[in-house]
Amino acid sequence: MSYEPPTPPANLPTEIVTTLNESDPEQLRDVATYAEALAEHKERETRLGGSADQDEVEERPDDHPDDVPAKATITIKKINDNRYYYWQWREGDKVTSKYKGPVNSNE
């Protein structure tokens, strides 16, 4: 591991780089977790064709587990070149995920 600080991506605004450089390790880990969850959320919105109305709760699907809130959405995560479905929902400031199953290669 290098003792030199990492080089930020060229496309990051200077203000963000400065703020990150002034942050402690715990804050940086929180930012990383939030940024990953936000990126997944925005990708999901794009796939679904825009943001859904948060006040509108859809009918609960037949395969929705009892321990997963009705507001949960399904997201796809890629792990070691394999894709898996996860239920995902927010609990306060925390994003919670629960494994649903593998993505069928026919989909």
C-alpha positions in Angstrom: 0.0 0.0 0.0 1.4 3.4 -1.0 2.0 6.1 1.6 0.9 8.7 -1.0 -2.7 10.0 -0.9 -4.9 8.8 -3.8 -5.4 10.9 -6.8 -9.0 12.1 -7.1 -10.9 11.5 -10.4 -10.4 14.4 -12.8 -14.2 14.9 -13.2 -14.8 15.6 -9.5 -15.5 19.2 -8.6 -12.7 20.9 -6.6 -15.2 21.7 -3.8 -16.0 18.0 -3.3 -12.3 17.0 -3.4 -11.5 19.7 -0.8 -14.4 18.6 1.5 -13.3 14.9 1.2 -9.7 15.8 2.0 -10.8 17.6 5.1 -12.9 14.7 6.3 -11.9 12.1 8.9 -11.9 8.3 8.0 -15.3 7.6 9.6 -16.9 10.4 7.6 -15.3 9.2 4.4 -16.7 5.7 5.0 -20.1 7.2 5.6 -19.8 9.2 2.4 -18.8 6.1 0.4 -21.8 4.2 1.7 -24.1 7.0 1.0 -22.7 7.6 -2.5 -23.0 3.9 -3.4 -26.6 3.8 -2.2 -27.4 7.1 -4.1 -25.8 5.8 -7.3 -27.9 2.6 -7.1 -31.0 4.7 -6.5 -30.4 7.0 -9.4 -29.6 4.0 -11.7 -32.8 2.3 -10.6 -34.8 5.5 -11.3 -33.2 5.7 -14.8 -34.1 2.0 -15.5 -37.7 2.7 -14.3 -38.0 5.8 -16.4 -37.9 8.5 -13.8 -38.7 8.9 -10.1 -41.7 7.2 -8.7 -44.2 9.1 -6.5 -43.0 8.3 -2.9 -46.5 8.8 -1.5 -48.0 6.1 -3.8 -47.5 2.6 -2.4 -47.9 -0.1 -5.0 -49.7 -3.4 -4.3 -47.6 -5.9 -2.5 -46.2 -8.5 -4.9 -46.9 -12.2 -4.2 -43.2 -12.9 -3.5 -42.7 -10.1 -1.1 -41.4 -11.5 2.2 -43.2 -10.6 5.5 -40.0 -9.1 7.0 -39.5 -6.7 4.1 -41.4 -3.4 4.1 -43.9 -2.7 1.4 -41.9 0.3 0.3 -38.9 -1.9 -0.6 -37.7 -2.0 -4.2 -35.8 -4.7 -6.0 -32.2 -3.9 -7.1 -29.6 -5.9 -8.9 -26.1 -6.2 -7.5 -23.1 -7.7 -9.4 -20.8 -9.8 -7.3 -17.9 -11.6 -8.9 -19.5 -11.5 -12.4 -22.7 -12.9 -11.0 -25.9 -10.9 -10.7 -28.3 -11.1 -7.8 -31.7 -9.6 -6.9 -31.9 -7.8 -3.5 -34.8 -6.2 -1.7 -33.7 -2.7 -0.7 -35.3 0.0 1.5 -34.3 2.9 3.7 -34.5 2.9 7.5 -33.8 6.4 8.6 -30.3 7.2 7.3 -29.5 3.5 6.7 -30.1 1.5 3.5 -31.0 -2.1 4.2 -30.8 -4.9 1.7 -32.1 -8.5 1.8 -31.1 -11.2 -0.7 -34.0 -12.3 -3.0 -32.2 -14.6 -5.5 -30.0 -14.9 -8.6 -30.9 -13.0 -11.7 -32.1 -15.5 -14.4 -29.8 -15.2 -17.4 -33.0 -15.2 -19.7 -34.1 -11.8 -18.2 
